[in-house]
Amino acid sequence: MSEQQQQALSDGYDPFEAFDDVIGGDLRDPYADFAEKRAKTPVWKGSLIGQDMMPEGMVPPESWTAFRFDDCSRILRSAKTFSSTGYDSTIGMVMGHMILGMDDPEHRPHRNLVANAFREKSLARWEADLIGPICNELIDRFARRGSAELVRELTFEFPVRVIARLLGLPEEDFAQFQRWSIELIGLGADIERGLAASESLKNYFAGVVAERRRSPREDVISDLVTADIDGEKLTDEAINSFLLLLLPAGAETTYRSSGNLLFLLLTHPDQLTTVQQDRTLLDQAIEEALRLEPPLLMINRTATTEIELGDVTVPAGGDIATCLGSANHDEQRWENPDAFDIFRKPQQHLAFAFGPHMCLGMHLARLETRIVVNAVLDRLPNVRLDPDGDDPHIRGLIFRSPTSVPVLFDA
């Protein structure tokens, strides 16, 4: 690690404390309020994100929120009526013009250029040689101890390390890369720090991209540099924007979703035992945890024309949020929707959104979660929630994840 990096990391910086307390928020149960709104005001004029939760200028003056599954699904599927371009004036401040903020005809070719690196078959090559070993390296640190806190010691760091290695970054840069990533994701907590981290990452990636253009390797940045569809290649700007988007999409949501599943299994020991004995049920457990506790509760769109939605008229230019957390608890679609039940009949949920902007990283997120849970069950015998843990619980209004997952196991 360079002298500059050592200095940057020598100030007592705790990435988890600097990030999660502010970004996660303290709300334990938003679902009762969501249920009331589904029943009384399914399309509500207002925003769940208060002015005090985001930097000035990033919360629109007028907004609406949809709470029912059918309305949210319609919004996410109807890209012509509900545009994604509003992201350019919000997180585009630090990430640039990215595929998340594009509509067709621009969106499809850009998505196709980067999608290949994140298809299930493409990711399979990384599982045994890269992702699995990273998980085991982290578990090695505490496997002999008989106790651990799985958020800080495993799920929080794991996806950032995976992304760093998928991108082909050198090991000595991981600590600084994690810090910049967290500061970028934490834009809402400190906009100046987020902008500075964005600039640092852009400069860092510029050097890596230039080197990969000269000499491609077996990594995702090389895949992006060499991607070619009908003679079209990604510009450096497009690659940079995608790499900056990959951090919150890949690092933050994955750490939250895997932590949520571990917490739910550990607080439902009968279902934990069932999954332990029959690993073919793990995929069902992953989907049920994503439905019940999606890592991200809201996605925004902008109406391109005046539109009737749930007996409410949203004007052209109106900002409308889809409340994924509410949609995934819609009693018109799921029986007893607030219960964790891995034996539910599989149905489409909205944890990864839907339609043309459905999450590109969903296969990576599922793969990482599967690897983490299998490793915990394989390597931590008789794993159980520590009864003396400091009131662990899932919290958050925009993002949701456990404060901690303290466990005991047979060393």
Order of alpha helices (4+ residues) and beta strands (2+ residues): alpha-alpha-alpha-beta-beta-alpha-beta-alpha-alpha-alpha-alpha-beta-alpha-alpha-alpha-alpha-alpha-alpha-alpha-alpha-beta-beta-beta-beta-alpha-alpha-beta-beta-beta-beta
